[in-house]
Amino acid sequence: MPQKLKQTQDISLGNNLRKLRNGANLTQEQVIAQLQLRNFSISRSAYSQIEAGTYNIRISELIALAEIFHTDYNTIFDGLTYKK
């Protein structure tokens, strides 16, 4: 009998990204526009899913968001911990 792997929910950056976006006084549409200017083809729906924690963000998108929000990676990862 094959063994089933237990699925666990990954750590989400969504809440931190939402706080950074709100702190920068940007709407999701404005963030999407900034990402599209950087040649990312991302929809508002996909970005909304990133903030909701249901879409895995790519590293290149994370780098661009750090630039857009004028922040560093420590701030993006603030308060997140790995749970076994």
Residue frames as qw, qx, qy, qz and C-alpha x, y, z in Angstrom:
[[0.000, 0.889, 0.458, 0.000, 0.00, 0.00, 0.00],
 [0.415, 0.487, -0.044, 0.767, 1.51, 3.35, -1.01],
 [0.355, -0.497, -0.454, 0.648, 2.20, 5.76, 1.79],
 [0.118, 0.878, 0.330, 0.325, 0.41, 9.10, 1.60],
 [0.407, 0.124, -0.240, 0.873, 2.43, 12.19, 2.27],
 [0.160, -0.751, -0.522, 0.372, 0.95, 14.57, 4.76],
 [0.288, 0.615, 0.212, 0.703, 0.35, 17.95, 3.16],
 [0.345, -0.600, -0.374, 0.617, 1.10, 20.93, 5.27],
 [0.220, 0.946, 0.215, 0.105, 0.31, 24.53, 4.58],
 [0.629, 0.242, -0.098, 0.732, 3.39, 26.53, 3.69],
 [0.263, -0.541, -0.265, 0.754, 4.39, 29.75, 5.39],
 [0.303, 0.775, 0.461, 0.310, 2.58, 32.69, 3.81],
 [0.346, -0.075, -0.039, 0.934, 4.04, 36.13, 3.17],
 [0.006, -0.626, -0.599, -0.499, 0.60, 37.43, 2.33],
 [0.351, -0.851, -0.366, 0.138, -0.18, 39.31, 5.53],
 [0.479, -0.511, 0.112, 0.705, 3.22, 41.00, 5.54],
 [0.280, 0.181, 0.513, 0.791, 2.88, 41.99, 1.88],
 [0.117, -0.766, -0.559, -0.294, -0.61, 43.39, 2.52],
 [0.426, -0.794, -0.195, 0.386, 0.71, 45.47, 5.44],
 [0.438, -0.278, 0.304, 0.799, 3.58, 46.76, 3.33],
 [0.153, 0.445, 0.597, 0.650, 1.23, 47.63, 0.47],
 [0.245, -0.850, -0.458, -0.092, -1.15, 49.45, 2.79],
 [0.505, -0.655, -0.034, 0.561, 1.78, 51.21, 4.49],
 [0.340, -0.095, 0.427, 0.833, 2.91, 52.43, 1.08],
 [0.379, 0.536, 0.271, -0.704, -0.65, 53.67, 0.38],
 [0.203, 0.262, -0.725, -0.604, -0.90, 51.51, -2.73],
 [0.830, 0.123, 0.188, -0.511, -3.88, 49.61, -4.08],
 [0.754, -0.033, 0.634, 0.172, -3.51, 46.12, -5.49],
 [0.630, 0.725, 0.259, 0.107, -4.06, 47.61, -8.95],
 [0.077, 0.947, -0.313, 0.008, -1.17, 50.03, -8.43],
 [0.548, -0.488, 0.670, 0.111, 1.11, 47.19, -7.34],
 [0.768, 0.327, 0.535, 0.130, 0.09, 45.17, -10.39],
 [0.436, 0.899, 0.013, 0.050, 0.86, 48.16, -12.63],
 [0.183, -0.833, 0.521, 0.043, 4.31, 48.47, -11.05],
 [0.685, -0.183, 0.696, 0.115, 4.95, 44.75, -11.54],
 [0.706, 0.581, 0.393, 0.095, 3.80, 44.95, -15.15],
 [0.210, 0.950, -0.231, -0.024, 6.19, 47.86, -15.77],
 [0.313, -0.616, 0.721, 0.051, 8.91, 45.44, -14.61],
 [0.490, 0.309, -0.703, -0.412, 7.75, 42.91, -17.25],
 [0.173, 0.044, 0.939, -0.293, 5.82, 40.59, -14.92],
 [0.457, -0.197, -0.513, -0.699, 2.59, 39.31, -16.38],
 [0.125, -0.208, -0.856, 0.456, 0.53, 39.00, -13.23],
 [0.263, -0.578, -0.521, -0.570, -3.17, 39.56, -12.82],
 [0.335, -0.493, 0.302, -0.744, -4.93, 41.24, -9.94],
 [0.913, -0.232, -0.129, -0.309, -6.45, 37.87, -9.12],
 [0.832, 0.134, -0.402, 0.357, -3.03, 36.23, -8.84],
 [0.185, 0.425, -0.418, 0.781, -1.70, 39.07, -6.68],
 [0.620, -0.434, 0.093, -0.648, -4.79, 38.86, -4.48],
 [0.958, -0.125, -0.253, -0.046, -4.07, 35.15, -4.03],
 [0.556, 0.322, -0.471, 0.604, -0.49, 35.98, -2.99],
 [0.183, -0.426, 0.353, -0.813, -1.82, 38.24, -0.24],
 [0.822, -0.268, -0.010, -0.502, -4.37, 35.57, 0.73],
 [0.374, -0.492, 0.781, -0.088, -1.62, 32.96, 0.99],
 [0.837, 0.225, 0.465, -0.179, -3.10, 30.66, -1.65],
 [0.724, 0.673, -0.068, 0.135, -0.55, 31.35, -4.40],
 [0.764, -0.374, 0.114, 0.513, 3.18, 30.71, -4.11],
 [0.165, 0.955, -0.130, -0.209, 5.15, 33.80, -4.96],
 [0.844, 0.356, -0.063, 0.397, 8.16, 33.52, -7.25],
 [0.597, -0.442, -0.066, 0.666, 11.49, 34.85, -6.04],
 [0.293, 0.229, 0.304, 0.877, 11.68, 37.32, -8.92],
 [0.254, -0.728, -0.433, -0.467, 8.27, 38.71, -7.88],
 [0.625, -0.670, -0.278, 0.288, 9.46, 38.98, -4.28],
 [0.521, -0.140, 0.087, 0.838, 12.53, 40.96, -5.36],
 [0.053, 0.459, 0.384, 0.800, 10.34, 43.32, -7.39],
 [0.438, -0.760, -0.431, -0.209, 7.88, 43.78, -4.49],
 [0.617, -0.497, -0.180, 0.583, 10.74, 44.66, -2.13],
 [0.313, 0.078, 0.223, 0.920, 11.72, 47.39, -4.61],
 [0.174, -0.592, -0.493, -0.613, 8.14, 48.61, -5.03],
 [0.563, -0.749, -0.346, -0.053, 7.56, 48.78, -1.27],
 [0.189, 0.758, -0.386, 0.490, 11.03, 50.27, -0.63],
 [0.738, -0.554, 0.286, -0.257, 11.79, 47.64, 1.99],
 [0.120, 0.516, -0.848, -0.008, 14.23, 44.86, 2.77],
 [0.633, -0.042, -0.741, -0.219, 13.73, 41.12, 3.01],
 [0.195, -0.059, -0.781, 0.590, 13.91, 41.11, 6.82],
 [0.366, 0.132, 0.250, -0.887, 10.78, 43.25, 6.88],
 [0.649, 0.100, -0.485, -0.578, 9.01, 41.01, 4.37],
 [0.650, -0.038, -0.757, 0.049, 9.81, 37.92, 6.48],
 [0.119, -0.350, 0.516, -0.773, 9.19, 39.63, 9.84],
 [0.614, -0.150, 0.435, -0.641, 7.42, 37.40, 12.35],
 [0.883, 0.204, -0.289, -0.309, 7.43, 34.28, 10.19],
 [0.353, -0.503, 0.779, -0.124, 8.71, 31.06, 11.71],
 [0.555, 0.180, -0.762, -0.282, 9.10, 27.51, 10.53],
 [0.675, -0.278, 0.465, -0.501, 6.97, 25.01, 12.43],
 [0.090, 0.241, -0.954, -0.153, 7.78, 21.31, 12.29]]
